[in-house]
Amino acid sequence: MKGLLSLSLFWALVFSAFSGSYPRALNYINRARTSLQRGNPQKAVEYLNRAIMTIKNRSPLVIKNIHLCEKIVGFGNFVPKPENIIKRGEVFLLYFEVDNFGVREKDGLFYIDLSEDARLMDQEGKVIFQRKNWANLRGKFPSPSVPVYFNNRITGIPPGKYRFEITVNDGIKRTFVVRTYDFEVK
């Protein structure tokens, strides 16, 4: 447990050290260090959670680790396709992660509020599929370090080249991020 806390403290310090604009996070990290020195690892974890929340709330929202998949089991647990190609009649199954989303604390729990808009366009830019609030992730968690992923599934896409546009909306930060993913149906 102590090794894990020391590692968490190390990474929190690394992230904070590169920017002078995170004094609140540094304060929480210093409190965590003091709690560890006094033999109170639980209090150190609470302070590190607050430091993480502070850093995430001030960092840009990102979509990362986008993959066309054969299978998705859970966060970081998927089987990617070798190429951005699916066969006619095959399911379009896309995995992606979201990071640096807003986190709000209330009564010792951490709240997130994310939604996804999706749009599929053909080679000429014609919209084939579009959904607002297609996927939603709103909830409360015991930690601000919740791993977040989305998986998108579309069937019946005819042969052609396509661009899939993902918009993730963050209701806590009141911001959004857009990423695109190009693929082909043969």
Residue pairs with C-beta under 8 A, 6 or more apart in sequence:
1 41
2 36
2 41
5 32
5 36
5 41
5 44
5 45
5 48
6 36
8 45
8 48
9 29
9 32
9 33
9 36
9 44
9 48
12 25
12 29
12 32
12 48
12 51
12 52
12 55
13 29
15 25
15 55
16 22
16 25
16 26
16 29
16 51
16 55
21 58
22 54
22 55
22 58
24 54
25 51
25 54
25 55
25 58
26 51
28 47
28 48
28 50
28 51
28 54
29 47
29 48
29 51
31 43
31 47
32 43
32 44
32 45
32 47
32 48
32 51
33 44
35 41
35 43
35 44
35 47
36 44
49 110
49 143
49 144
49 145
50 105
50 144
52 103
52 144
52 145
53 103
53 105
53 110
53 144
56 99
56 100
56 101
56 102
56 103
56 144
57 102
57 103
57 172
57 173
59 100
60 100
60 177
61 98
61 99
61 100
61 101
61 102
61 168
61 170
61 173
61 175
61 176
61 177
62 98
62 99
62 100
62 177
63 96
63 97
63 98
63 166
63 168
63 177
63 179
64 96
64 97
64 98
64 99
65 76
65 95
65 96
65 97
66 94
66 95
66 96
66 166
66 179
66 181
67 78
67 80
67 81
67 94
67 95
67 96
68 80
68 81
68 84
68 86
68 92
68 93
68 94
68 181
68 183
69 78
69 79
69 80
69 81
69 93
69 94
69 95
69 151
70 79
70 80
70 81
70 93
71 78
71 79
71 93
72 78
72 79
72 93
72 95
72 151
74 149
75 97
75 147
75 148
75 149
76 97
76 147
76 149
78 95
80 95
84 181
84 182
84 183
84 184
85 183
85 184
85 185
85 186
86 92
86 157
86 183
86 184
86 185
86 186
87 185
87 186
88 158
88 159
88 185
88 186
89 156
90 185
91 153
91 154
91 155
92 152
92 153
92 154
92 155
92 157
92 164
92 183
92 185
93 151
93 152
93 153
94 151
94 152
94 153
94 164
94 181
95 149
95 150
95 151
96 149
96 150
96 166
96 179
97 147
97 148
97 149
97 150
98 114
98 148
98 149
98 150
98 168
99 148
101 112
101 114
101 148
101 168
101 170
101 172
101 173
102 112
102 113
102 170
102 171
102 172
102 173
102 174
102 175
103 110
103 111
103 112
103 144
103 172
104 110
104 111
104 172
105 111
105 144
106 140
108 142
109 140
109 141
109 142
110 140
110 141
110 142
110 143
110 144
110 146
111 138
111 139
111 140
111 141
111 172
112 137
112 138
112 139
112 141
112 146
112 148
112 172
113 137
113 138
113 170
113 171
113 172
114 136
114 137
114 138
114 148
114 168
114 169
114 170
114 171
115 133
115 135
115 136
115 137
115 138
115 168
115 169
115 171
116 133
116 134
116 135
116 136
116 150
116 152
116 166
116 167
116 168
116 169
117 130
117 131
117 132
117 133
117 134
117 166
117 167
117 169
118 129
118 130
118 131
118 134
118 135
118 152
118 164
118 165
118 166
118 167
119 127
119 129
119 130
119 131
119 164
119 165
119 167
120 127
120 128
120 129
120 130
120 154
120 157
120 162
120 163
120 164
120 165
121 127
121 128
121 162
121 163
121 164
121 165
122 128
122 160
122 161
122 162
123 160
123 161
123 162
128 157
128 162
129 154
134 152
135 150
135 152
137 148
137 150
138 171
150 166
150 168
152 164
152 166
157 185
158 185
159 185
159 186
160 184
160 185
161 182
161 183
161 184
162 182
162 183
162 184
162 185
163 180
163 181
163 182
164 180
164 181
164 182
164 183
165 178
165 179
165 180
166 178
166 179
166 180
166 181
167 176
167 177
167 178
168 176
168 177
169 175
169 176
170 176
170 177
